[in-house]
Amino acid sequence: MNQEGCCELCALYAWDEEYGYYVCEADLDEDDMERFLRGSIYACPCFQPDDEYRVVRKQM
């Protein structure tokens, strides 16, 4: 599976305290959401790598 298809690696995949599980915080339009729910989308258009060391590298 490519990186864009793995929600666990995305910065927009966040823990929701209210629901008690991870949710996608991407703002998908209606067409993208339909493709995602049908499983026919392989590369999320909103994928952002969750790079927790990005800030540290900028400081160096």
C-alpha positions in Angstrom: 0.0 0.0 0.0 1.3 3.4 -0.8 1.8 6.0 1.9 -1.1 8.2 0.7 -3.5 5.3 1.2 -2.5 4.7 4.9 -4.5 6.9 7.2 -2.4 6.0 10.2 0.5 7.9 8.7 -1.5 11.1 8.0 -1.3 14.2 10.1 -5.1 14.6 9.7 -5.8 11.2 11.4 -6.3 12.3 14.9 -7.6 11.0 18.2 -11.1 12.3 19.1 -11.6 12.5 22.8 -15.4 12.8 22.5 -15.8 9.6 20.4 -12.9 7.7 21.8 -11.3 6.7 18.5 -9.3 8.0 15.7 -11.1 10.1 13.0 -10.0 11.7 9.7 -10.1 15.5 10.0 -9.7 16.0 6.2 -12.2 18.3 4.6 -13.2 16.0 1.6 -15.7 17.2 -0.9 -18.7 15.1 -1.8 -17.1 13.3 -4.7 -13.9 12.5 -2.8 -15.9 11.3 0.2 -18.0 9.0 -2.0 -14.8 7.5 -3.6 -13.3 7.1 -0.1 -16.3 5.3 1.3 -16.6 3.0 -1.7 -12.9 2.1 -1.4 -12.2 3.3 -4.9 -9.8 6.1 -3.9 -6.2 4.9 -3.5 -4.4 8.2 -2.9 -6.1 10.6 -0.5 -6.1 14.1 -2.0 -5.7 15.5 1.5 -2.8 13.3 2.7 -0.3 15.1 4.9 2.6 13.1 6.2 2.6 13.0 10.0 6.2 14.2 10.5 6.6 15.0 14.2 10.3 15.9 13.7 9.5 18.6 11.1 9.7 21.4 13.6 13.0 20.2 15.1 14.6 20.0 11.7 13.6 23.6 11.0 15.2 24.7 14.3 18.6 23.1 13.4 
